[in-house]
Amino acid sequence: MSGIVAAAIAAHVPTLGLARNTPDYQQGLATAERAMGEAIRTALKPDLWIILSSHWVATFDWPVTCQPAHQGFCVADEAPQLIPGSPYEYRGDSEFAGALVEAFNAGGVPSQRNDSEHFAWDYGTFVPMQYLDPRGDVPVVVLPAVLMSTLEECLRAGEIVHATAGRLRRRAVFVASSALSHALVRGRHNWPAPERMQADQRFIALLKAGRIDEAVAGFADYCRLVRAEMDGRPLATLLGAARAMAAAGAVLAGRQYGGYVQSSGSGNAVMLIAAAGSLVQVA
């Protein structure tokens, strides 16, 4: 099987960047991402990570990282005291990335190549990847959150990602690096408001049950209620990829790794969506 073989939600709160900065109540997020990454790499054997980061923000087009390798130091611009310059080194996939740019443009999703030798990962990319694939075994292509994109465009982008991976015979895992609720307040210990936590739990339950069409149908209302990160664009792209998986015949289900965790008023979860049979393998 090729295409998107699994879709994941990963937390990227900046206190996960360095272990010394991670409070006790967020340790479970790091543990969950390690466990999910190990399970994915062992059981599903992907040959590509495609990660859409909430913190690489593009305005008009969808630039795609086409570099053959990613190497540098990640600095959290908004919190350099938490991630002051952490090294990373991963392979890229120039063939896939270039094909995705062409497919995006052909499908009405405006896209550009990112070939810059000086491009550096944001912490929304770095934090999940250091746990999902700490040795850099699997190549990575990075996508941004695009301010001018609608939720419908994001859904379509996710479907195009799946189709392109299938055409190039990649076994790819799509990762949405995003919180759920994202009505931020000062004070990292603070939880989302009760009604937002309840909405997050309903959304998680839909994903666990593989009810992707229902999640899509109510997604705009959900995003407004919880003030979803980047207005829900990363999660919408994930839903588009999952919807394409289902349309190709996969009977989907979801699994949550670890618990639901707060960070400055946001709600965070680590989840994997895949064919039900695959989830048995990654248990």
C-alpha positions as CSV (number, residue, x, y, z in Angstrom):
1,M,0.0,0.0,0.0
2,S,1.2,3.5,-0.9
3,G,-0.1,7.0,-0.3
4,I,-0.8,8.3,3.2
5,V,-0.7,5.2,5.4
6,A,-1.4,7.1,8.6
7,A,-2.2,10.6,9.7
8,A,-1.1,11.9,13.1
9,I,-1.7,14.9,15.4
10,A,1.5,15.9,17.3
11,A,1.9,18.5,20.0
12,H,4.7,21.1,19.7
13,V,4.5,23.2,22.9
14,P,7.9,24.8,23.2
15,T,8.6,23.4,26.7
16,L,9.0,20.1,24.9
17,G,12.0,21.4,23.1
18,L,14.5,20.7,25.9
19,A,13.8,18.1,28.6
20,R,15.0,20.5,31.4
21,N,12.2,22.9,30.5
22,T,9.3,20.4,30.4
23,P,7.0,20.6,33.4
24,D,5.8,17.3,35.0
25,Y,2.3,17.7,33.6
26,Q,3.6,17.8,30.0
27,Q,6.1,14.9,30.3
28,G,3.3,12.6,29.0
29,L,3.3,14.5,25.7
30,A,7.0,13.7,25.1
31,T,6.5,10.1,26.1
32,A,3.4,9.8,23.8
33,E,5.2,11.2,20.8
34,R,8.2,8.9,21.3
35,A,5.9,5.9,21.6
36,M,3.8,6.9,18.6
37,G,6.9,7.5,16.5
38,E,8.5,4.2,17.4
39,A,5.2,2.3,16.7
40,I,4.9,4.0,13.3
41,R,8.4,3.4,12.2
42,T,8.4,-0.3,13.4
43,A,4.9,-1.4,12.3
44,L,4.1,0.8,9.3
45,K,7.6,1.2,7.9
46,P,7.0,4.6,6.2
47,D,9.5,6.1,3.8
48,L,8.4,9.7,4.2
49,W,7.1,12.1,6.9
50,I,5.1,15.0,5.7
51,I,4.7,17.5,8.5
52,L,2.5,20.6,8.4
53,S,3.6,23.0,11.1
54,S,1.4,25.6,12.7
55,H,4.5,27.8,13.2
56,W,5.8,27.9,9.6
57,V,3.3,30.6,8.5
58,A,3.0,31.5,4.8
59,T,0.7,34.2,3.5
60,F,-0.5,33.4,0.0
61,D,1.1,30.2,-1.5
62,W,2.0,26.8,-0.1
63,P,5.8,26.5,-0.3
64,V,7.1,23.0,0.0
65,T,10.6,22.1,1.2
66,C,12.4,20.7,-1.8
67,Q,15.8,20.5,-0.2
68,P,17.6,17.1,-0.4
69,A,18.6,17.5,3.3
70,H,17.5,19.5,6.3
71,Q,20.3,20.5,8.7
72,G,20.6,23.4,11.0
73,F,19.6,24.8,14.4
74,C,16.1,25.4,15.6
75,V,15.5,28.6,17.6
76,A,12.0,29.3,18.9
77,D,11.6,32.9,17.8
78,E,8.9,33.6,20.4
79,A,10.6,31.8,23.2
80,P,14.4,31.6,22.6
81,Q,15.0,30.9,26.3
82,L,13.2,27.5,25.7
83,I,14.7,26.5,22.4
84,P,17.8,28.6,21.9
85,G,19.4,26.6,19.1
86,S,18.8,22.9,18.9
87,P,20.5,21.0,16.2
88,Y,18.7,18.8,13.7
89,E,19.6,16.7,10.7
90,Y,17.2,14.8,8.4
91,R,17.0,13.8,4.8
92,G,14.5,15.5,2.5
93,D,12.7,14.1,-0.5
94,S,13.2,16.4,-3.4
95,E,11.4,14.2,-5.9
96,F,8.2,14.0,-3.9
97,A,8.3,17.7,-2.9
98,G,8.7,18.9,-6.5
99,A,5.9,16.6,-7.6
100,L,3.7,17.9,-4.8
101,V,4.2,21.5,-5.9
102,E,3.1,20.6,-9.4
103,A,0.1,18.6,-8.1
104,F,-0.9,21.5,-5.8
105,N,-0.9,24.0,-8.6
106,A,-2.7,21.6,-10.9
107,G,-5.4,21.1,-8.3
108,G,-6.0,24.8,-7.6
109,V,-3.8,25.0,-4.5
110,P,-1.2,27.7,-5.2
111,S,2.3,26.4,-4.4
112,Q,6.0,27.3,-4.8
113,R,9.2,25.4,-4.3
114,N,11.3,26.1,-1.3
115,D,14.9,25.4,-2.4
116,S,16.6,27.9,0.0
117,E,19.9,26.6,1.4
118,H,19.3,29.0,4.4
119,F,15.9,27.8,5.4
120,A,15.6,26.8,9.0
121,W,13.0,24.7,10.7
122,D,10.6,26.3,13.1
123,Y,9.9,24.7,16.4
124,G,6.5,23.4,15.3
125,T,8.5,21.1,12.9
126,F,11.5,20.4,15.2
127,V,9.7,19.5,18.4
128,P,7.5,16.7,17.1
129,M,10.2,15.3,14.8
130,Q,12.8,15.0,17.6
131,Y,10.5,12.6,19.3
132,L,8.8,10.9,16.3
133,D,12.1,10.1,14.6
134,P,15.0,11.0,16.9
135,R,17.7,9.3,14.7
136,G,16.4,10.9,11.4
137,D,15.8,7.5,9.8
138,V,12.9,8.7,7.5
139,P,13.0,11.6,5.1
140,V,10.9,14.7,5.9
141,V,9.0,17.2,3.7
142,V,7.6,20.2,5.5
143,L,4.5,22.2,4.7
144,P,3.3,25.6,6.1
145,A,0.0,26.9,7.5
146,V,-1.2,29.3,4.8
147,L,-3.1,32.4,6.0
148,M,-5.1,32.9,2.8
149,S,-6.2,29.3,2.5
150,T,-9.7,28.3,3.4
151,L,-10.6,25.2,5.3
152,E,-11.9,23.8,2.0
153,E,-8.6,24.5,0.3
154,C,-6.8,22.7,3.2
155,L,-9.0,19.7,2.9
156,R,-8.2,19.6,-0.8
157,A,-4.5,20.0,-0.1
158,G,-4.7,16.9,2.2
159,E,-6.3,14.9,-0.6
160,I,-3.6,16.0,-3.1
161,V,-0.9,15.0,-0.7
162,H,-2.4,11.5,-0.4
163,A,-2.8,11.2,-4.2
164,T,0.8,12.4,-4.9
165,A,2.2,10.0,-2.3
166,G,0.3,7.2,-4.0
167,R,1.4,8.1,-7.5
168,L,5.0,8.2,-6.4
169,R,4.6,5.0,-4.4
170,R,5.6,6.6,-1.1
171,R,4.4,5.1,2.2
172,A,3.9,8.5,3.8
173,V,2.7,9.6,7.3
174,F,1.1,13.0,7.4
175,V,1.6,14.9,10.7
176,A,-0.4,17.9,11.7
177,S,1.7,19.8,14.3
178,S,-1.0,21.5,16.1
179,A,-2.9,22.0,19.3
180,L,-6.6,21.5,19.5
181,S,-8.1,24.3,21.6
182,H,-5.9,27.3,21.3
183,A,-7.4,30.3,23.2
184,L,-4.1,31.2,24.8
185,V,-3.7,32.8,28.2
186,R,-0.6,33.6,30.3
187,G,0.4,30.8,32.6
188,R,1.4,27.5,31.2
189,H,-0.5,25.5,33.8
190,N,-3.9,26.8,32.6
191,W,-6.4,24.6,31.0
192,P,-8.9,25.5,28.2
193,A,-12.3,26.6,29.2
194,P,-14.6,23.6,30.1
195,E,-16.7,24.0,26.9
196,R,-13.6,23.9,24.8
197,M,-12.3,20.9,26.5
198,Q,-15.6,19.1,25.9
199,A,-15.5,20.1,22.2
200,D,-11.9,18.7,22.0
201,Q,-13.0,15.5,23.5
202,R,-15.9,15.2,21.0
203,F,-13.4,15.8,18.2
204,I,-11.0,13.2,19.5
205,A,-13.9,10.7,19.9
206,L,-14.8,11.2,16.2
207,L,-11.3,10.5,15.1
208,K,-11.0,7.4,17.3
209,A,-14.2,6.1,15.7
210,G,-12.9,6.8,12.2
211,R,-15.9,9.1,11.6
212,I,-14.0,11.5,9.4
213,D,-17.0,12.7,7.4
214,E,-18.7,13.8,10.6
215,A,-15.6,15.5,11.8
216,V,-15.4,17.4,8.5
217,A,-19.1,18.3,8.6
218,G,-18.8,20.0,12.0
219,F,-15.2,21.2,11.7
220,A,-15.9,24.9,11.0
221,D,-18.1,25.2,14.1
222,Y,-15.6,23.3,16.2
223,C,-12.8,25.6,15.1
224,R,-14.8,28.7,16.0
225,L,-15.7,27.3,19.4
226,V,-12.2,26.2,20.4
227,R,-10.3,29.0,18.6
228,A,-8.3,26.2,16.8
229,E,-4.6,26.9,16.2
230,M,-4.1,28.7,12.9
231,D,-7.9,28.6,12.6
232,G,-7.8,24.9,12.1
233,R,-5.8,24.8,8.9
234,P,-3.3,22.1,9.9
235,L,-6.1,19.9,11.3
236,A,-8.2,20.5,8.2
237,T,-5.3,19.3,6.0
238,L,-5.1,16.2,8.1
239,L,-8.8,15.6,7.7
240,G,-8.4,15.9,3.9
241,A,-5.7,13.3,3.9
242,A,-7.8,11.0,6.1
243,R,-10.8,11.5,3.9
244,A,-8.8,10.5,0.9
245,M,-7.5,7.4,2.8
246,A,-11.1,6.4,3.5
247,A,-12.2,7.1,-0.1
248,A,-9.5,4.7,-1.3
249,G,-11.1,2.0,0.8
250,A,-9.4,2.1,4.2
251,V,-11.7,1.5,7.2
252,L,-10.2,4.1,9.5
253,A,-9.9,4.2,13.3
254,G,-7.8,6.4,15.7
255,R,-5.7,5.8,18.7
256,Q,-4.7,8.4,21.3
257,Y,-1.2,8.1,22.8
258,G,-1.1,9.5,26.3
259,G,-3.6,12.0,27.8
260,Y,-5.1,15.4,27.0
261,V,-2.7,18.0,28.3
262,Q,-2.9,21.7,28.9
263,S,-0.4,24.5,27.9
264,S,-1.3,28.1,28.5
265,G,-5.0,27.6,27.8
266,S,-4.5,25.3,24.9
267,G,-5.5,21.6,24.7
268,N,-3.1,19.1,23.3
269,A,-3.3,15.5,22.2
270,V,-1.1,13.0,20.4
271,M,-3.2,10.8,18.0
272,L,-2.8,8.4,15.1
273,I,-5.4,7.7,12.4
274,A,-4.9,4.7,10.2
275,A,-6.6,1.7,8.8
276,A,-8.1,-0.3,11.7
277,G,-5.9,-3.3,10.9
278,S,-2.8,-1.1,11.0
279,L,-3.7,0.3,14.4
280,V,-3.6,-3.3,15.8
281,Q,0.0,-3.5,14.5
282,V,1.0,-0.2,16.2
283,A,-0.7,-1.0,19.5
